[in-house]
Amino acid sequence: MWADLFADVQAAMDANVPPGDARAKPLAERWLALVTGFTGGDPGLFASLKKMYQTEDTVRGMDVKAMRPMNEYLEQVRAAHGVDHPQ
């Protein structure tokens, strides 16, 4: 599911879909559903996970540095559409 999401996010970015565009909102909703499932909705775990992905270049062999532009885009989409994440 993550790979499908990131492929769709990259496609939206490649197509220059603005974060505020209605077509982008489902991407943020899918992201939130996956993150919530992974963290169990725990705000502390969410914050720790977010920090790890922002500061580490690799996580369990995954190149998260290369994923940062997609994460930044998703954050902009989330903010533009009010898709809330755990606080």
C-alpha positions in Angstrom: 0.0 0.0 0.0 2.9 2.4 0.8 4.5 1.7 -2.6 1.2 2.4 -4.4 0.8 5.6 -2.4 4.3 6.9 -3.1 3.9 6.0 -6.8 0.7 8.1 -6.9 2.3 10.9 -5.0 5.2 11.0 -7.4 2.8 10.9 -10.4 0.9 13.9 -8.9 4.2 15.8 -8.4 5.4 14.9 -11.9 2.1 16.2 -13.3 2.5 19.5 -11.2 -0.7 18.9 -9.3 -0.8 21.8 -6.8 -1.1 20.7 -3.1 -4.4 22.7 -2.9 -5.9 20.9 -5.8 -8.8 18.6 -5.0 -7.1 15.7 -6.8 -4.3 15.8 -4.2 -6.5 15.5 -1.1 -7.1 11.7 -1.4 -3.3 11.3 -1.3 -3.1 12.9 2.1 -6.1 10.9 3.3 -4.4 7.7 2.2 -1.2 8.7 3.8 -2.9 9.5 7.1 -4.8 6.2 7.1 -1.5 4.3 6.6 0.3 6.3 9.3 -2.5 5.9 11.7 -2.6 2.2 11.1 1.1 2.0 11.7 1.2 4.1 14.8 -2.1 3.1 16.2 -3.0 6.8 16.4 -0.4 7.4 19.1 0.7 11.1 18.8 4.0 10.4 20.5 4.9 7.6 18.1 3.7 9.7 15.2 6.1 12.6 16.3 9.0 10.2 16.7 8.4 8.6 13.3 8.1 12.0 11.7 11.4 13.1 13.2 13.2 9.9 12.2 12.1 10.4 8.6 13.1 14.0 8.6 16.6 13.4 10.1 17.7 10.0 9.0 18.9 9.3 5.5 18.1 5.6 5.6 15.7 3.6 7.7 15.9 -0.2 7.7 17.7 0.0 4.4 15.1 2.3 2.8 16.4 5.5 1.2 14.2 8.0 3.0 16.3 10.9 2.0 15.1 10.4 -1.6 11.5 10.3 -0.3 11.7 13.7 1.5 10.3 15.7 -1.5 7.2 13.4 -1.5 6.8 13.7 2.2 7.1 17.5 1.9 4.5 17.5 -0.8 2.1 15.4 1.3 2.6 17.8 4.2 1.6 20.7 2.0 -1.5 18.7 0.7 -2.4 17.8 4.3 -2.2 21.4 5.4 -4.1 22.7 2.3 -7.0 20.4 2.9 -7.1 20.2 6.7 -6.2 16.5 6.8 -5.2 16.3 10.5 -2.5 14.1 11.9 -2.1 13.1 15.5 -0.9 16.0 17.6 
